[in-house]
Amino acid sequence: MTHYYTENHLIRFIYKECDLFEKLEMEFAMEDDSTLMQTYDDMLTSFHMLPKVLFSPKKSAIDAILEYSKTAMA
């Protein structure tokens, strides 16, 4: 059975959001399809170029949540 993989499939593969069966299918397909492998390599390179962003809330936001939780419990 022939599968057609889209860029969305590759993105899920890169972000490790597919199950084991899908992962193995994708790996096998990339071994057989050089175009798919080239697209994967290009996308993986782009993925590694993305900035690593860490988000953390402001202290005032945390304080407001804690204050609200105190009043909600009373």
Buried (B, 14 or more C-beta within 10 A) or exposed (E): EEEEBEEEBBEBBBEEEBEEEBBEBBEEBBEEBEEBBEBBEEBEEEEEEEEEEEEEEEEEEEEEEEEEEEEEEE
